[in-house]
Amino acid sequence: MNLILESAQWAPSACNQQLWQFIIIKDNDLKIRLTTEAGASKLILKAPIAIAVCYHSGNIKEGIQSASAAIENMLLVATSLGIGSLYLNSFGKEIKVKQILNIPDELFIVAFILLGYPEKQLPPPKRRALEEIVHQNYFSKYSKETFSHDANKWTLSSVRDFQERYCRKTDLGTRMDIVNEMEIKLIQNILSREKYDNILDIFSYDGSLLNNYPDMKIFSLNLGSETSLFTTYAVNRKIEPLIYDDFIPLKDKSISNAICVFKLERIPPQAYDKLFSEIKRVLEDDGRFIIVFRSRNSLYGLIHRLIKIKFDDDIRKSGIYSFFGPYSPLKSADIISSLKQADFSSVSQERFFVIPPLIDDFYQLFLHYFTSGGGAFYHREKRKSIVGNLIHKIIRLQKEYNTKFGSVIVLTAKK
């Protein structure tokens, strides 16, 4: 520990002021307070040691530069010693953290560092190519990133690149998608209607739904090798990983059933035709392609529009779907048109849940957002409140029946 701290001590600082302060946190009760009272990331509870890195607030820019240099030194030395480390921004509401840790007003928190011995060694994440980030003398060619919710503003390649980078922001296999338990139950019931030899899951990514599928052979399709690796860590059953690059690496008529659950909202519409044609090719003659998505023309669609108004059209600001890239609820007519274009013989439609079950989860997200001072959305433990309990009970009153006002749409396309 002293070697790690000494590496921070010897880092460069603005004007050699060395105005940093480091608070070593080992007490578990203190960590619990940081997560429950300040909304800090639960990752703090997993680490044996957390270090709050602070700097004098006289010049914020200098403070960030100086403290970041110290942090990098600490991470490098920790790695050289075989110690796992994490540079954490989601440390919660700063004013509350400062109260809990007795940090003086003249200091601000730059970041937390988490330290501990890793349970497993993972391959290093992919890096951007040097030619993408290096310029000679003048700023030159640059591929501007998009962070819009609207999948129309993305390409399949940009979604792939985003997901390949973003999936390595956390432990491989961590559940990141936001799917309500009622939606999961609906999917289970749909898949239990008939028996299949196998199933092709379209763009599994975090793999959060695969463990809920019936006992059958599962082919898991992803956009890239990093996301495919993430999926394999998420499931507790055997799957066959596949990577999509305008081609599904399967033989013709080899799949009984294909399903795409809350993933088509994240794919550029211009990619539908090729994808649907490939799915039709690999389906058996009596195979079905099931698509589950949230409707734009529903109460959920209204809530989504309100989120965009509140946080602008930027997935990084809302934080709700940023793990996956774009997200926009869909119109069933558009999807049906693309399915017919791919020459599926028939398409049936069902709609469920007038009140979107996801409202329950969104309320929890916003509770955590405000608790953390806008520092984070996603918290896997529900916060108890009278309003939250009421919302949960109202949503649970809904029965699983087909209604034209439903917020969740299920399309079943027959080959």
N, C-alpha and C positions, 0 to 999 in steps of 0.2 A: 504494500500500500504506500509506503514511504517513497519508493521509486516512482510510482505513478504521480504522486503529489509533487515530488521534486522536479519531474519533467514539466509540470505546469509552472512551477516557480521559475524555471529557466526559459520560458517562452518570451518572445519579444512583446513589448507593450508600447502604446502610444507615448512618446516622450519619456520612455522608460519609467513611467509612474508606478506601474505594478499595482494598480488599485483594485485588484481582484480579491475576492473572499470565497472560501470553499467550505461548505457545511456538509459534513459526512453524516449520513442518516442510516442508522442500523436498526433503530427501535421499530418493531413491527406495529405497535399501537400508533406511533407517529405516522407511519406510512398509511395506515388505515384512515387516519384523520385527513391526510392529504387527498385521498381518493374520495372519501364520503363528503367532507366539508368543502373542499376546494375544487373537486371535480377532476383531480389528476388522473392520468392514465393508470389503469389497473396493472400495467407492466411494472410499476414501482413495487407492487407486492411480490412479484416473482424474483426480484433481484435482491441478493443478500445485502448489497451496499448501493445506496443512492447518494449522489453528490450534487448539491445545489450550487451552481456556479454564478456568483454575483459580481457586479462591478459598480464603481461609483457612477452616479447618474449625472455628473457635471457635463459630460459630453457623451451622448448616447452612441453616436457613430464610433467614437474612439473606444468606448466600452465594448461594443459588439466585436470590433476588430481585435482588441487585445484579449478578451476572454475567449474568443474563437481560436486564437493561436494557442492558448493554454489548453483548451479542450482537445484540439487536434494532437498535441503532444501526449496528453493523457491516453487518448484512444490508441495511438501508435505503440506506446510503451506497454499498455495493457495487453494488446494483441501479441507483442513480442514475448510476453510472459505466459501466453496461453490462456489469458483471461478474456472472456467475452465482454463486450462493451456496447453501449447504446447511447446515442446523442438524442435526448428527448426534449421536444418542444411542448408536448401536451402535459405540462406540469400543473395545469389548473389555473384558477383565478388568482392572479398574482397578489392582489391585496390580501386575500385570505391566506395564501401560502406564507406571506411575510408575517402575518399575525401568528400563525401556527409555529413558525420557526424563529420568531423574535428577530427578524431581519430589520435593521434600521431603515428609516425613510430615505436616507441619502443613497441607498444602494438599490439597484434593480436586478432582477433575475434574468440572466441570459439564457440559461438552459439547465437541465438536469443531465447527469451522466449516471447510467446504471452499470454496475459491474457484477460479474459472477462467472463461474466456470460453466461453459456451454455443455448441454446434455449431448449434443451431436454436432459434428462438423458438416457444414453445408458448402456446396460449391459457391464460389464468388459470383455475385450477380453480373449480368452483362453491363458493359460500359458503352457510352456513346463513342463513336469513332472520332479520332482526333480531327479528321477533316471536317467534322460537323461543328467543332467548337473552337478551332484555332484559326486566326486571321493574321495576315502579314501586312503590317503597316496600317492598313485601312480595313474597316469592317467590310466584309465581302458577302459571298453567298450565304443565305440564311433561310432555313425552313421554319417559317413562323408557326408556333404551336397554337392549337385551338383548345379552349377549355369550355366550350359551349355545352349546354345540356342537349342541344339539338343535334341528333346524329347526322342530319343532312349536311352539317358543316364539317364532318369528319370523312376520312376515307377508311377503308378496311385496314389499310397499312398503318395509318396513324393510330387507330384503335389498338391494333396489335402492339405497336411500339409503346404506347402508353401503358397498356396492361403488363407488358413484359418488365417494364421498369417499376411500376407501382406495386406489383405483387410482392416485390422483395422489400417492402417497407416494414414488414412484420414477420412473425413466425410463419413458416410454410404450413399451410393447412388451417390457418385461423379462419373461422367463419366471419365473412365480411358482408355478405349480401343481407339485405333487410327483407325478410319474408315472414309474414305472420303465421302463427301456428294454425289458424283456420285455413289459410291458403295452402299450407303443407298438407293438411287433412284432405282438402279438395283434390289435390294432385294425387294423393294416395288412392282416393276413391275412383278417380278417373282411370288410373292404371290398373285397378283391380277389376274393371268391368270385363276384361278378356284376358286370356293367358297368352303369353308370348314366349318365344324361344330366347329372344335377346332384345336389347333396346339400344338405340344410338342417342346419347344425350348431346344436344347441340350447345357448344360453348359452355362447358361445365364450370371452368375457371376456379372459383373457390371451392367447388364440390360440395357446397352446403346441403344440397338436396339429394345427392346420390345415395346416402345411407337410408333414405326413406323410400327408395324404389323397391319393387318386389324382388324376390329371390330369382334372379336370372342373370345371364351374361350381359355385362354393361360395356359398351364402347363409349369412351369419353372423348369428344371432339373439342379441341381448343385451337386458338389462333397461333400459338407459339410454344416453343420448348419450355420457357420459364413458367408460363401459365399451366402447361401440362404437368410440370413437376409439382407445382402448387397443388393441383387437384389430387395427385397421387398421395400426398401427405394428408389430405383432408378426409379421405374415406377409410373406413375400417373393413373394407371388402376388396376383393380382387376386381380390377377394371383393366380394360384394354385401351391405353392412351393412343390418340390419333391427333394429327396436326393438319389443319385445313389451310390450304393455299390455293384457292379456287378449284380444289379437287379433294374429294374424300377418299382416302387410301383404303377402299374396300371394293370387293368384287360386286358386280351387278347382282341385284336380287338376293343380297345376303343378309338383309336386316328385316326383322319382323315389324318393328315399331320404332319410329323416331319421335323425339320429344324436345321441344325448346321452351323452357320455363323462365319467363321474365328476362330473357336475354335478347330477344329480337328488338326490344326497345333501345338496345345499345349498339345496334348494327346499322350502318348507313343504308338507306332504302335502295340505293343503286347497286348494292351487293345481293339483294334478295333473289333476283332472277337466276343468277349462277348458282347460288346456294340451294334454292328450291329445286332446280334441275338436277343437281348432284344428289340431293336427298331422294328424289323420285327414282333416280337411277339405281341406288343401292337398296331400295325397298323391294320386298317380295311383291308378287302380283296382288296379293290381298293385304298388303301392308298399309299402315296408317301413319300419317305425320300429324302429331298433336302440338299445337302452339298455344301457350298460356301467356297472356299479357294483360296489362292494365289499360283500361280504355281512356282515351282522351275525352270522349263525350260522356263524362260521368262526374260524380262528385270528386273522385280522385283526380281527374283532369283539372278541375277547378283548383284543388289544393296544390297541385304541381305548379300551376300558373302563379298562384300566390307566393309560393316559395321563390320562383324566379324573380318576381317583383321585389320581394324582400331582400334577396341576396344577389340580384343581378343575374345575368345569364353566364354564370361562372361556377363550374362544379367545385372549384377549390373553396369558394366562399360558403356554399351551403354545406359542403362536406358530406352530404348524405350518400351520394352515389360516386364520389370521386375515385373510389377504389377501382371502378370498372371503366371509367371514361364517360361518354355521353349517356344520357338517359332521357327519353321522352315517351310518354304514353302514346298509344297508337290508335288509329282508326281501323276498325275491322274491314271496312270496304277496301281500303288500300291493300291489306294483306290478302284478302280474298282475290282481288284482281291479280296480284302477283302469283298466287297459287294456280289460278286458272291459266295464266301466261305460261307457267311451267307444265301445263297439261295434266294437272290432277283431275280425276274424273268427277269428283264431287267434294263439296266443302259444307260441313254443318257447323252451326254456331250455337253456343250456350253462354249465358251471362249469369254471374253470381254476385251476391253481396252489394246491395244498394249503398250501404254504408261501408266504405272501404275498411277492411280489417287493419290495414296499415296505419290508420289514424292512431290506433293504440300505440304502435311503435314510434310514430312521429312525435307523439306527445312526450314519450320518454326521451327521445333525441333532443327535443327542445328544452326539456327540464335539465338535461346534462349540459346543453349549450349554455344556458344561463348560469348554472352552478359553476361552470368552468370559466365564466367570464368571456365566453365566445371562443375559448381555446380549443374546444373539441366538441364533437357531436356524439360519437359512438361509445356507448357504455353497455356492457353486456348484462349488467344487473339492473333490474327495474327499481326505480325510486318510488317509494310509497307516497301517495297523496290521495286526498278525498276525490279530487277531480279525476285523477288517473284511474282510481277504482271505479268511478261512475262511467267513464268512457269505456273501460274494459267490459263492464257488465252490459252496457247498451249494445256494444258490438257483438257480444256473445249471444245475445237474444236472437240474432239472425239465424235462420235456417238455411241449409244448403240446398236451395232450389233455383231453377232457371227463371230469371226475370229480365225483362227488356231494359230495365234501368240498372242492371248490375255493373259494377266497376271492374270486375275481373272477367275477361272473355276467354273462352276455350274454343278454338277452332280445330276441327278434326277433318283432315284432308285424306280422302281415299285415293290410292294410286290409280 
